[in-house]
Amino acid sequence: GIVLELLKEAMISKLGDTKGFLIDGYPQELKDAEEFESKIGEPKLVLCLDCSAETLSSQSSENTETTEDRVESYCQASNPLIAYYESRTQLCKVDAEGTQEDVFLEICKTIDSFLK
């Protein structure tokens, strides 16, 4: 609830100055998405950086076992969220298997095509 209230306050304070908001890492679970929609509104676009568990694991500096556990937990929690947004046609998957620069360019292209 605290994160959602902080997001809401920050978004309201910038409403006249922006075309939209990019919220990184939220929501992480389906219940968070439903609460966001009920208190703030439905997102117009949801980006999903689509990559393998191996790619996700390689981004961590933690030990391998801890990283694998976290990646598995993240994937399990995010699958219902991804399905939820796919069913509502708000989800755009971005191939995140390339270099950081390639992924950034793909994100920019996705957002640009959505704004047109």
N, C-alpha and C positions, 0 to 999 in steps of 0.2 A: 503494500500500500504506500509506503514512503517513497519508493522509487517512482511510482506512478504519479503521485502528487507533485514531486519535484519536476518530472517531465511536463506535466500539465502547466505548472507555473511558468517554466521556461518557455514553453511553446506559446502560451498566452502573451507573454511579455514581448514576443517577436512577431506576432501575427501580421502587423502592417509592413514589416520590413523584409518579408521572405516569400518565396514561391512554394516552399515546402520545408520539410525537416528530414534529416537523415539520422536515424537512431540506430546506433551500433550495439548489437548484442541484446536487444530487447524487442519483443518478448522472447523468453527462452522456453516457455511452456505454454500449452494451450490455454490454461486458466488465465495466464497473464494477458494473452491476446484478447480473450473474451472480456476481461476487466477493462483493458485499454479501450476497446470499442464501446463499451457501455458508458465509460466516464469521459472519454475524449472524442472518439469517433472512429470510423472505419478508415484504415489506411488506403490510399489510392494505389500504392505499389509496394510490394515486399520483395526485396532482393535476397536471393539465397546463393551464397558462394558454394558451388557444387564441386566437391573434391573427394578423393578417397580418404579413408581413415589413415592410410600411410602418409599422405600429404599433410593431413591435420597433425598427426603425431610428430612429423619432422619440424613443425613450427615451435615446438616446446623445448625448453632447456632443462626440464625435469627428467628424472630417471625414467627409463623405458616402461617399467611396470606401472608406475603412477600415471604416466601419460596415456598408456593403453587403457587403463581403467577410466580415466577422465573422458577420453575420446568415445569409448563405448557408452558411457553414461550420457554424454552429450548427444550422440546419435539416437539413442533410445528416446530421450526427451524431445528431440527436435522432429522426429518422424511424424508424430501426430500434428504438430504445428505446421509442418510443410504440407501435409495432406489437407489440412484445414484451409490454408491459403490457396492451394491448387484448386480446390473445389469451388472457391470463390473467384477464381481467375485473376487474383491480384499478385500471384507469385511469378517472378521472373528469375529463372535459374541462370547464373553466370558461371561459365567454366573457370574454375579456380585452380587448374592443374599447371598453369604456365608460370612464368616469372612474375614477380610482383608488378612489374611495369605492364606486362600483358594483361594481368587481372585488372589492374586499375583502368586500363584503356577499355576493356570489356564493360566494366561498370559504367564508365562515362558514356559509352555508346548506348547502353541499355537505358540509362536515365535520359539521354538526349532523345532517343527514339520515343520514349514515353511522353516527354514534354511537348512533342510536335503535334 
